């Protein structure tokens, strides 16, 4: 998980814009929107975009950036512990 890229994307784009980047990646194999280009293969790109979208949504609900990232990490740990 590249926190730096997630933070940059969450601060730069709205959840709707990130969703567009996700759709572009699914259709074209990479996002076409300028500035929306996390590193990695297609799976890593989609993961980073999805995480950035979650962080941004939490920030829009009033969480600070660091609290939103902590909440994302908590959710990931919760899902991983179910397996």
C-alpha positions in Angstrom: 0.0 0.0 0.0 1.6 3.2 -1.2 0.3 5.8 1.4 2.0 8.7 -0.5 0.1 8.0 -3.7 -3.2 7.4 -1.8 -2.8 10.7 0.0 -1.9 12.6 -3.2 -4.9 11.2 -5.1 -7.3 11.7 -2.2 -6.3 15.4 -1.9 -6.3 16.0 -5.7 -9.5 14.4 -6.8 -13.1 14.0 -5.7 -14.6 10.6 -5.2 -16.4 10.9 -8.6 -13.2 11.8 -10.4 -11.4 8.8 -8.8 -14.3 6.6 -9.9 -13.8 7.9 -13.5 -10.1 7.0 -13.2 -11.1 3.5 -12.0 -13.5 3.1 -15.0 -10.8 4.4 -17.4 -8.4 1.8 -16.0 -10.9 -1.0 -16.4 -11.6 0.1 -20.0 -8.2 1.1 -21.2 -5.7 -0.7 -18.9 -4.6 2.6 -17.4 -6.2 5.9 -16.3 -6.4 8.6 -18.9 -7.1 11.5 -16.6 -4.0 13.7 -16.1 -2.5 13.3 -12.7 -4.4 10.1 -11.9 -1.6 7.7 -12.6 -0.5 5.6 -9.6 2.3 3.2 -10.2 2.2 -0.5 -10.6 0.3 -3.1 -12.7 -3.4 -2.8 -13.4 -4.3 -4.6 -10.1 -2.1 -2.3 -8.1 -3.5 0.8 -9.9 -7.1 -0.3 -9.1 -6.2 -1.0 -5.5 -4.6 2.4 -5.0 -7.5 4.2 -6.7 -10.1 2.4 -4.6 -8.2 3.2 -1.4 -7.8 6.8 -2.4 -11.5 7.0 -3.1 -12.3 5.6 0.3 -10.0 8.0 2.0 -11.5 11.0 0.1 -15.0 9.9 1.0 -14.1 9.8 4.7 -12.4 13.2 4.5 -15.5 14.6 2.8 -17.5 13.3 5.9 -15.3 15.4 8.1 -12.4 13.1 9.0 -8.8 14.5 8.9 -6.5 12.9 6.4 -4.6 10.9 9.0 -7.8 9.6 10.6 -9.2 8.6 7.2 -6.0 6.7 6.5 -6.2 5.0 9.9 -9.8 4.1 9.2 -8.9 2.6 5.8 -6.2 0.5 7.5 -8.6 -0.6 10.2 -11.1 -1.7 7.5 -8.4 -3.6 5.6 -7.3 -5.4 8.8 -10.9 -6.2 9.6 -11.5 -7.8 6.2 -8.2 -9.7 6.3 -9.0 -11.2 9.7 -12.3 -12.7 8.4 -10.5 -15.1 6.1 
